Each structure stands twice: as C-alpha cells, then as structure tokens.
Amino acid sequence: MTSILFIHGFPFDHLMWRQQVAALSRWRIIAPDLRGAGAASGPSAPADYSIASYADDLIALLDGLHVQQAVVCGLSMGGYIIFELLRRFPERVRAVMLCNTKAEPDTPDAKRGRDALAARARQDGALAVADEMIPRLLAAGTRENRPDVVREVREMIGRQTVTGISGALHALRERPDSTALLDRIRVPALVVGGDEDVIAPASGMKQMAQVIPGAEFVLIRRAGHLTPLEQPLVVNAAIAAFLERLG
Ligand code: MLT
C-alpha cells in the first residue's frame, strides 16, 4: 500500500491535515507533528531547529515504520522540507505534492520579520502570533464566512509552544535556496496554490510547476495559504486524482 507522508506548515501541527487524513483512508497516511510542534517534544534552543533536522526526523520516522519510500505532501514549511528530502534522500521519495510553498530563501526583510515574530511570541505568547498571522493566512471569504475554520486555526496556533514557534522561525529564516533544485526533480509532482494566498502567491506556484518537469498545477479558488483546511473537498479531490494516477 502506498504511504503518504503529510508535513505540516508553520505554526501548525498535524491536525492541519485532518480533512485529508479523514478522506484519504484508501492510502496509508503518516501525519506526524514536527519537532516542537503539536504533541512532539523538541529541543529548547532555536538553533537546534533547521529544515535539515526536520528532514532527518522524518527519515528516522519512516525508518521506524519500515517505510522505504513515500509520497510526500507538504504545505509551505512542509514544502521546504520536501526540497531537503529531495536533495538528501531522493530514493525515499516516490512523488511530491507541494502546497502553498516556494523555493526561494528568506530576504533580509523577511528574516527581520521572523525575528520580530519570535520576539512577539516570547513576549505575548502563541495566541498573539495567531492573531497577527490569521489575516494573512486565510482568504477574505474564509475569514468572513467560516468562523469555524478561523477558530480552528486560531486554536491550533494557540496550542503551540513558544519554544517550538521560536525554533521553527529559526529554521525558516535559515532555510536554503531550493530554486536550483526545481528543474532537477525527477518524480511526479502536484503543485497546489490558493488564489488568495499572500504568503506563497499562486503566480509563484504556477511558475514552480512550469519549471518542475511534468508537474501538474492546481489552483484552488477562494483559498488563502491554508488550502487543505479552507477548501478541503477540492484539495482532497486533487490529491486523490494525483494518487490514483500514480497507481
Ligand atoms: C508556513 O505556512 O509554513 C509558513 O508560512 C512558511 C513561511 O512563513 O515561510
């Protein structure tokens, strides 16, 4: 049975995939919390968090489950981790689903933003991070008409520890440039963008799909950065169709 490894984004945990886990029961789903996120413990020093260490943890998890190869689906930071897996462990990756992500590293300005958000988390806690981020995370229609989704996202971020948030921000600000990797990807790829995503804009996702050989691009309408939670039915259909084509 094909195994699907779901890698969550920042500052979330595996529950951001709950709609996919519920709907894709025909496949073996592996949806862990990354170090320091959700129920997973993590080191206390931010310097001990990196895209490489997240990738190492996931390979150790697959090893422990005796999964030699998985289809890997990642959102945003989860996508950055997929690029690392492709660089260092290509033989473990059967296919990729890249949701709401980008290959470029942080600009100096974005790095300053990471530092400011880490300071905010330390000073005011995780819910303050949620309130700062939600306007950029969710599409206008989600914020206006889906109070259940807004509450779910706010609570999920609010549950995260300041240590995990600070560690992830360190990993994000130090992440490598993955742009040169894109045209060397040799596994089937599905690229998913949200038409109202301001963090990983759909135009960039479309360009990414044009550079990855043979990649397929799906634009999710009325969705911001959290397509799997904002438009689960359409995202699930795109994922299932991609998995079925893989056979
Ligand atoms: C995420 O969803 O993982 C974050 O938006 C990643 C980022 O801020 O670069």
Residues whose N, C-alpha, C, O or C-beta is under 5 A from the ligand:
A	BS01	MLT	G9 F10 L75 S76 M77 G78 I199
